[in-house]
């Protein structure tokens, strides 16, 4: 974007802003008002405001690098303490509500296309938008590559609509637990326990994490090594899109082969959280409201229908099946927002038992969304 105060090629200036946004979000999470809104939402909104006020650009080479590398780097750091003995127990239940969330997205696409017609591009949009709200942007682009749009300019409008509505979706899901009527409608012992623990921490000031430079640098080195192996294996197998799955599997293997060492590791979770909050800042910064208003309104309407149906289905069925509100929120977020937003939501709110399910459900979405999107694309072809 031209005219931004900080140029797209200003690596240090943009980096300073992104880390400042992350720092503000972390600080806000320590305050009662901030924890109610969530640092996840604040990071996205603050960066979005800065980009649309022309302080920072909506597109930059640094953003591309962060989107490509930061999540693979963060995932092992957030999984080093995952115990496989607990994973089946923790994720088995979550997979049910995650499946409901996926079904809600598919139903949203079907209902949306019952009211809207995009002509020859209808199959492509059906596949792209179902894929992005089940997996993520990688799936969005993968489906488009399988059936390119008739006009290349439509891709920019699609990306703008996806980014804008995706941000609305994240804000809605993350903000749901703060609504009194939602807490009354769907009880949440998980949230109650986390809030009680949080209140005690606020009163007592909380314990500062132990800073051990050997542990922190070692954790970063190990994470990067797993990323190198994961991407190498994925490329060798001819399936680069599934590098995240391989990295996740490798991180779990390490965590469970050396549980005592990984449990004793300090600083790994904190570094992973910093990485993800910087990622969230980029998500917000890349949301160009002007581009959305100029050319993407029909696609915005379509995407809004999808997420509205998704939310209605997942919360209604979750209530019917007596899921905890925290489980519903994390599963919905893992489906519509992916690992990048579901993980910091669970970790930042103190729902520690939901961190691993959030990562696993989000990864499952990434693994299956392209196939689901292509299937819907062929259905409407």
Buried (B, 14 or more C-beta within 10 A) or exposed (E): BEEBEBBBEBEEBBEEBBBBBBBBBBEBBBEEEBBEBBBBBBBBBBBBBBBBEBBBBBBBEBBEEBBEBBBBBBBBBBBBBBBEEEBEEBBEBBBBBBBBBBBBBBBBBBBBBEEBEBEEBBBBBBBBBBBBBBBBBBBBBBBBEBBEBEEEEBBBBBBBBBBBBBBBBBBBBBBBBEEEEBBEEBBBEBBEBBBEEBEEEEEEEEEEEEEBEEBBEBBBEBBBEBBEBBBEBBEEEEEEBBBBBBBBBBBBEBBBEEBEEBEEBBBBBBBBBBBBBBBBBBBBBBBBBEBBEEBBEBBBBBBBBBBBBBBEBBBBBBBEEEBBBBBBBBBBBBBBBBBBBBBBBBBBBBBBBBBBBBBBBBBBBBBBBBBBBBEBBEEBE
